[in-house]
């Protein structure tokens, strides 16, 4: 077997620290911050997680919300063969609530039919609909 040694030349980047030196160590946070945010390995944080910790995004109650499931009613009540997806934020205007969403109906056939009119995925061939409510429930 013939082997050859390859020398890689990696250019230094100038991004706020001295050229060719390692980047600065990330700041340390109290263990309870990592625990509260379910961060199991401090050394493998995504850039978004680092930014959230750095900016104290985890400090407010808006990050700790509990949800209850409810039977859908009104415009969102279950309908056989209907797929609703991609809801907008709920909009309140003039005493009414509005939400926009994509709605698709009909059977899903998957790939291989050769018919462009047949749905491949449940969300194919959607339309944009909206639901309204005066109380936020029905």
C-alpha positions in Angstrom: 0.0 0.0 0.0 1.4 3.4 -1.0 0.7 6.2 1.5 1.4 9.9 1.1 1.4 12.5 3.7 -0.8 15.4 3.0 -0.2 18.8 4.6 -3.3 21.0 5.0 -2.9 24.7 5.2 -5.7 26.3 7.1 -5.9 30.1 6.9 -6.3 32.1 10.0 -9.6 34.0 10.4 -9.8 37.5 11.9 -13.1 37.5 13.8 -12.5 39.6 16.9 -9.6 37.6 18.4 -5.9 37.4 17.7 -5.1 35.7 14.4 -4.4 32.0 14.7 -5.3 31.9 18.4 -8.3 29.8 19.7 -11.6 31.6 20.1 -12.3 32.8 23.6 -13.9 30.4 26.1 -17.6 30.8 26.4 -18.8 32.3 29.7 -19.9 30.0 32.5 -23.4 30.3 33.8 -24.8 29.0 37.1 -25.7 25.3 36.9 -29.4 26.1 37.6 -29.6 28.0 34.3 -28.4 24.9 32.4 -30.8 22.7 34.4 -33.8 25.0 33.9 -33.2 25.0 30.2 -32.6 21.2 30.0 -29.1 21.7 28.7 -27.4 18.3 29.3 -24.0 19.1 27.8 -22.7 22.6 28.2 -19.9 22.0 25.7 -22.4 21.3 22.9 -24.6 24.3 22.8 -26.0 25.6 19.5 -25.4 29.2 18.6 -29.1 30.0 19.3 -28.8 28.5 22.8 -25.6 30.4 23.5 -27.3 33.6 22.4 -30.4 32.9 24.6 -28.2 32.3 27.7 -26.1 35.4 26.9 -29.2 37.6 26.6 -31.0 36.1 29.5 -33.9 35.0 27.4 -34.7 32.2 29.9 -35.5 34.7 32.7 -39.1 35.6 31.8 -42.4 33.6 32.3 -43.1 33.7 28.6 -40.6 30.9 28.2 -42.3 28.7 30.7 -45.8 28.1 29.4 -48.0 25.1 30.0 -50.7 24.1 27.6 -53.9 22.2 27.9 -55.5 20.2 25.1 -59.1 21.0 24.3 -61.5 19.4 21.9 -61.6 21.6 18.8 -64.9 23.3 18.2 -66.4 25.8 15.7 -64.5 26.4 12.5 -61.6 24.1 13.8 -63.8 21.1 14.8 -62.6 17.8 13.4 -63.7 16.9 9.9 -63.0 13.6 8.2 -60.6 14.1 5.2 -59.6 17.7 6.2 -56.1 18.7 7.0 -55.5 22.1 8.7 -51.9 23.3 9.2 -49.7 26.3 9.5 -51.9 28.5 11.8 -51.0 32.2 12.0 -50.8 34.0 15.3 -54.3 34.7 16.8 -55.3 38.2 15.8 -57.8 40.2 17.9 -59.6 43.0 16.2 -62.9 44.8 17.1 -63.8 42.2 19.7 -63.3 39.2 17.5 -60.5 36.7 17.2 -59.1 35.6 13.8 -56.6 32.9 12.8 -55.5 32.1 9.2 -54.4 28.5 8.3 -53.8 26.3 5.3 -56.6 23.7 4.6 -56.5 20.7 2.4 -59.1 18.1 1.6 -59.2 14.7 -0.1 -57.3 11.5 -0.2 -53.5 11.4 -0.2 -52.0 9.0 -2.7 -48.3 9.4 -2.2 -45.6 9.1 -4.9 -45.8 7.2 -8.1 -49.3 7.8 -9.4 -48.1 9.8 -12.4 -51.2 12.1 -11.9 -50.2 15.7 -11.0 -53.8 16.2 -9.7 -53.4 13.6 -6.9 -52.0 14.7 -3.6 -48.6 13.3 -2.6 -48.7 14.7 0.9 -51.7 15.6 3.2 -50.8 19.3 2.9 -50.7 19.3 -0.9 -53.2 21.4 -2.8 -54.0 23.7 0.2 -56.1 26.8 0.3 -55.8 29.6 2.8 -58.8 29.8 5.2 -59.5 31.7 8.3 -61.5 31.0 11.4 -63.3 33.6 13.6 -64.5 33.6 17.2 -66.0 36.1 19.5 -64.9 34.4 22.7 -61.7 32.7 21.6 -63.2 29.2 22.0 -66.1 28.6 19.6 
